């Protein structure tokens, strides 16, 4: 039987945690699966940690708490929770109570149907305009990273453990582009419509300022998704185009001078353009070469591909949640006993 780990990043959510945990308990009992709840206190100042401590002595399911030393942001809180999970399936929800735990079975069904990651889609959002506007703009632009889902900002998602193990550490606003990273790694990314409830406790932590941060992060993820494994193809190729254009302009100028006696002095702007194209093209080519070296060093101990299942080899017929890298650094098969080690900050 699979174990479900529910991760809740919380920042000043003292009023919403208890009812949310009670709802998760009900859903886990109906699913009749082993479960755990991991609540990450992201530097709260309103007594959230005290509530987590009180909840941790009540079960089932088992409730574990992690307290960060300051407010690091949602991405870092999720990363701390992912490091602590023991389950085969990992579910994330926002701790403000707007995600409905009753939708957990719906996302689980998507994994049973073949998805490796399933994100919630808030079809009818119960949020004010100042929250929906930046989220809508960012989601529309985020489709450039690859996944054609409709809600990159939804905090409710369901992951196979192998996906979590394959992700790099999250920081900044990288949690918004988990879908892009999962698809880049070859996982099947899907979405399901979920219920979105109004906030009844606490205050929203988001606003228009997130649009600027998200816009800056967006172009990194577009590049990573499309050329992250081969930066030389993009930067080097663009550099060759610039240098080639510069050489062509230079060749034309030389032919005009030698063959037709055209003076170059009146054509100084052309010579300036020629020089800039050559210099800029050379810089792009060098940057591409350096980026390629960095990429190769980063991937030195990583497999360039992952195996979903095999035939005629040891371990044939591994299920989808046992997707492995060839070198086996990250391998989690269904039915394996989760480890006993857990990360906790006091």
Number of C-alpha atoms within 10 A of each C-alpha: 10 14 19 24 28 26 28 27 26 27 25 22 24 21 18 19 23 16 11 20 22 12 15 20 20 13 17 21 13 10 12 9 14 16 24 24 26 25 29 30 28 25 19 19 14 13 13 23 26 11 16 24 15 11 19 18 11 10 11 14 19 16 21 22 24 23 21 19 12 11 15 14 18 24 19 22 27 24 20 26 28 24 15 21 27 21 22 25 25 27 26 25 23 21 24 25 23 22 24 17 24 15 17 23 15 17 26 21 13 19 22 12 9 15 21 25 28 26 28 28 23 20 13 11 15 15 15 10 10 11 18 16 15 20 21 16 13 22 21 15 15 28 19 17 22 16 20 17 20 20 22 26 18 21 22 24 23 28 25 26 27 24 24 21 15 16 14 11 16 20 15 14 17 19 22 23 22 22 26 25 23 21 18 18 16 14 21 17 22 23 20 18 16 23 17 20 16 13 15 11 15 13 10 11 9 13 14 13 9 15 18 12 13 22 15 10 17 23 15 12 21 19 15 17 21 15 14 18 17 18 22 23 16 17 22 24 16 18 25 19 16 22 24 15 17 22 16 13 17 18 12 10 19 15 12 14 13 10 9 9 10 14 11 14 9 9 11 10 11 16 17 10 15 20 17 15 22 20 16 17 24 18 16 21 24 16 17 22 18 15 19 20 15 13 16 14 11 10 12 10 10 15 14 12 12 16 14 16 16 12 9 7 8 8 9 10 13 17 13 20 24 23 23 22 18 14 13 13 13 18 17 20 16 21 11 12 13 13 10 8 10 12 13 15 11 8
